[in-house]
Amino acid sequence: MTRKMRLSDRAVARLGAASNEFTVWDTRVTGLGVRVRPSGHRSFVVLDNRNGPSKRRSLGPVTHMTVDEARSRCLAIQSDDLVSLTDTPSVSVPLFRDFVANVWRLECFCRLKPSSQRSTNSVLSTQLLPSFGDMPLNRIGRRDVMAWFDRYSEVAPGGANTTLERLRQILNHAKVHGHIDINPASGIRRNPQRKFNRFLSRDEASRLHAELDRLVAERPKRTKQADIIRLLYYTGCRLSEIRMLRWCEVGTDTLDLADSKTGPRKVYLNSEARQIIARQARTGSDYVFPSPSDPALPISRFMQLWFTLRKRADIKDVRLHDLRHNFASHAVLNGVPLPTVARLLGHRQVSMTLRYAHIADREIEVAAERIGVAIQNVCGAKDGREEN
């Protein structure tokens, strides 16, 4: 059924979304309507009858003009005063970089957590703006996105996944504003992620700490980098949480992190972690692990030490983040309930913790053997009773 009403700014603002797209036509100016998408985006449309059959054309989002302005443009089009809508500056499609710098930053970026803002700025400057910055939003095609994603995936598959998601969010917002009809980043298959099933055996953990001590003895300036690795091992924290740790967040028995992946959280310190933090020198920097070249910044370059350590300890397949998995696995093996492990890791949901709570194959083998012996004892006792 055709929906008609006398359009006004207040009436347009009250139009709510439905499961299907619909259009409300103006009773005052024939051919002017407001199209409402399921996402809630509303835009003025006009029926253009100048060249053959009627064509529905967009005037732009309702946030860009009043109803009276939309009526004036509609009448101008119908009287052929406007050659084409593309000649109207107000409905021109912005470049990707301009949309990001203005509309998206104002409406979306400011809502991100500080850590997410930092990572977003990084991927924008290194990946998205160099690849798409000079392109109008409606000229970014699926092939463009796929070509960029494939190139980046060859270097950093995980980083490509994360950046693709940010690109998808930006283009979704461009769709909300009526600049594009289809998001070219939607439906692209992400790179497969490695299963979270790696943690250190007792022998591997022993080698890791022994080699870490040797590396520091060989070159004492590695001490702070080594202590970061040790803290990751003993706390299960994320790398960014320790690298960016400030003295104001350090308590007697806890770390009160102002910002983490899931927001502010408290980290409870065991005795080993407390000793590592206690031996850090207070040099006047805000950071527990400041940069050697600029104390006003946190330490940055230390991954080379981790790569050297992995090689010498013969654990080349272990990532730095696996130390977090290792912490969770040891907690589960020692009977710590999953809700408690979730709090230790800073997870909002226990379902997230299940990805990290893995038990070593050897532990499963021992458990299976123990169950087998128990069953055999029961069967043996039963057989003995039957013989008597």
N, C-alpha and C positions, 0 to 999 in steps of 0.2 A: 504494500500500500504506500502511495506517495505521501510523504510528510511535508506539510507546509505550515509556515507561521510567519508573522511579521518579525523579522530579525531585528535584534537590538544587541548592544554590547553585553548587557546583563544576561539576556536569554542565551546568547552564544556561550558565555562563560559557564552557564549551568548545564549545557549539554553533556550528558554522561556517555561513556563507552558502552557498547553492547558486544555480544559474542561475534556479530557480523558487522561489517562496515555498512554505514547508512549515510544518507544525505538529507538534510532539511532545506527545503527551498523557500526563498523569500517571497512573500505575497505582494510586496511593494514593487520590486524590480524583477521582472520575469527573466529567468535564466541565471540568477545568482543563488548560490546555495552554500551550505557549510557541510563539508564531508567529515565524518567522525569515524576514525579507525578503531579497531578493538584495543589498540595500545593506549587510546585516549587522545591521540593527536588530532587536532582539529584544523582544517584549512578551508579557506574560501575557494570555491570553484565557480566557473562560469561556462555556460553552454555557448559555444562559438558556432554560428550558423553561416558564416561568410563564404565558405568555400565548400559547398555541397552539404552532405549530411552533418548533423550536429556533432560536435566534438566537445567533450568535457575537458577543460583546461584549468590548471591550478593558478590561483592568484598569489598563493603563499599562506603561511601559517596565520591563524587569527591573532596571534600575539604581535604580528608585524603591522597590523593596520586595524582601524575601526570599521564598523559596519558601513558608516557613511562613505569612507574612503573606498571600500570594496564596491559599493554601489556605483560610485563615480567611475571606477575602472571598468566595471562591467558594462556600463552604458557607453563608455568610450570605445570599448572593443566592438560592441554591437553596432556602433555608428562608424566603425572602421577608422577611428582617429588614431588607434594604436596599430602599427604595422604588425607587431608580434610581441608577445610577452617577454621575449628575451631582450627587448630594448628597454625594459623597465628595470632600473638599477636595483629596486627594492626586492626583486624576486630572483636576482642573479645568484647562482650557486657559488658559495665561497670556496677558496682553496682549502685544502686539508689543514695547512699550518695556521691559517687565519681562523678557521672554525675552532681548532684546538686552543689557540691563544686567547680567544675571546669567549665564545659561548660555552664551550666545554669546560674550560678552566673555571669560569664563573659559576656554572650550574652543577658540575660533577667533581672536578679536581679538588675543590675546597672541602668536600665531604670525606675525602680519603684520610686515613691515619697518616701521621708524619712519616712512618717508615714506608708506607705505600706511595706517598708523594715522592719520596727520594727515589725509589725504584722506578716509578713512572717517569720522572724527569730523565732518568738514565736511559730507559728504552726509547723515549721520544727523541732524545738528542743523538743517540747512536744508531737507531734502527728506523723508526717510523717517519720522522721528519726528513731524513736524507732520502728515503724511498718514496714517500707519498706527499711530502710537504708542498711541492709546486703543482700538484694535480687538483683540479676542481673535484669536489666530492663525488659528483655524478659521473666523473670520468674514471674513477678507480674501479677497475673490473676484477672479476674473479681470477682471471689469468695473471693480472698484476700481483694480486695477493698471493696466489700459489707460487709464482716465480720467486717472490721475496721469501716466502716461508721455506721453500726448498733450499734456497741458498743459505739461509740462517741455520736451518736444521743440520746441514753438513758440518757446521762448526759447533753449535750448541743446541742439541735437540730439546733439552729442558727449557732453556731460555727462549727458544722459538715458540714453545707451547705457551709460556707465560705471556710473551709479547703479543702473540696472536689473540689471546683472550682480551688484552687491553685494547687492541685494534678493533676487535669485535664490539666492545663496549662503546668506544668512541663513535663508530659507524652506526650503531644502534641509536645513539643520541642524535646523530645527523638524520636518521630516518624519522625520529620523533618530530624533528623540526621541518620535515617535509622536503629536505634537500635530496634524498634518495628514496626510491621505492623498495629496493631490495638490498640487503646487507651482503656485500661480496665476500665478507669474511665468515659468514655463517655456513655451517655444514662441512667445513674443512677438517679432515681427520687429523687429530693430534698425533705427535710422535709417541710410540709406545714407551711407557716408563718402566724402568727396572723394578722388579718386585722387591719389596722391603723384607728381605730374608737373610741379611748378612749381619752377623755380629761376631765378636772376637771370642775364640776359644781361650782357655786359661793359658795355654802355651803362647798363643798370639799376643795376648795382653801382656804377658811377661816380656816377650821380645820387644813389644812397642815401648814399654817404659824403660827397658835396659838401653835400647838404641837412642831413645830420647835423652837419657842421661849422658851417653857418650857424645852425642851431637853438641850438647851444651858445653861439655868439658872441652871439646875441640875448639869451640868458638863461643865464649861466654856471652857475646852480644845476642845470641839466640835465646837467651833466658826468658824474655817476655813472650816471645812467640811460643816457646815450649810450654810456658805456664798457661797460655790460652788453650792449647791442646789438652793439657791436663784438666783444666776446668771443664771443658766440654765433656771429657770422659767421666768426671765425677759428679756433674750436675745434670747432664742430659739437656743442657740448654742449646739453643740454636746459635750458630756462629755470630750472627749480627747482635744477639743479646749480650754476648761476652765482649766482642770487639768494641761495641759502642757503650760498654758499661761505664757509668759515671760514679764518682765517689759519693755523691748525694744519694745514690740508690743502694749503697752498701750499708747493711745493718750488722748487728752483732752475730745473728744466726741466719739471716735471710738477705736476699736481694729483692728490693722493692722496685721492680722495673716499671718505669713510666710508660714505656711503649714496647710492644712485642707484636708478633704476627697476629695474635688474638686480642691485642689491647693490653692495658696494664695488668701485671700479674706479680705474684710473690713466689720467689724461688727459695726453698729451704735448703740450707747448706749443711753437708755432713762435715766431719772433722777435717778430712783431707782438703775439701774445698775451702774451708775457713783458713787453713794454714797457707794455702796458695795465695789467697787474697791478702792475708796479714803480712806476707813478706814483700808485697809490692811497695815500692818507694813512693811517697807523696812528694811530687816535684812541683806542686802548684798548678798542675793541669787539672781540668775537670774530669779527665778520663783516667780510669784505672790503668789502661794500656794505651798511653799516648804515642803519637807518631814521633820517632826519633828526630825527624827533621823539623817538625812543627808541633809543639806540645798542645796547641790549641785544637788539634785534630786527633781523631783516634788512629791507632795503628792500622796500616792498610796492607802492605806487602809482606806476607809471610807464608804464602802457599808453597813456595819452593821448599821450605823446611818440611812441610807435610809430604811432598812428593819424594824428597830424599829419605824421610823416615819410613815411608811405605816400602821403598825399594830395599833399604837395609834390614828392615824387620820382616821382609818377605810377606807382605800383606798388600800387594799391588792392586788388588781388586776392592780394597776397602776405601770408601769415600769418607771425608771428614764428617759428613752428616750421619754416617753409620755409627759414630760414637754415641749419638742420641738413641739410635735403635738399640745399641748395645746396653745402654743404661736401662731402657725400658724392659729389655729381655731379662736382665739380671733381677730387676724388681719382680717380674712375674715368676721367675724360677725360685725366688725366695719367698713366695707366697703372698706378696703384696696384692691386695684386691685391685681389679682394673679401675674402679672409680678413683682410688687413691693414686694409681699410676697416672691416670688422666690429669689429676691436679698437679702432680709433680712435673708433668710435661707441659702444662698450660693448655690442655685441650678443652674445648668447650663441650665436646660430646665424647662419650666412651667409645663410640664407633670409630672415631679417629685413632684412638689408642690401639685398637685391634690390629692396625696395619703395622705397628711397631713391635707388638708383643709376640715375638717369635722365639721358639725354643730350639736349641741346637739338635741336629740329627742324633748326636750321641745320647742326649738326654731322652729323646723319644725312644731310642733303641733300648736304653736301660729300663725305661718305664714299661715298654712292651715285654721285656724279659721278666720283670718283677710281676707283672700281671699273669704271665704264663706260668710262673712258679706257683703263684697263689691258686690258680685254677687247677693245676696239677695236684696240689696238696689236697684240695677239696675232693677231686675225683678219686685220689688215692685213699682218702679216709672213707669215702663212700664204698669203694670196692672192698676195703677191709671189713666193713660192717657186713657186707653181703656174704663174704666168705665165712664169717662166723655164724 
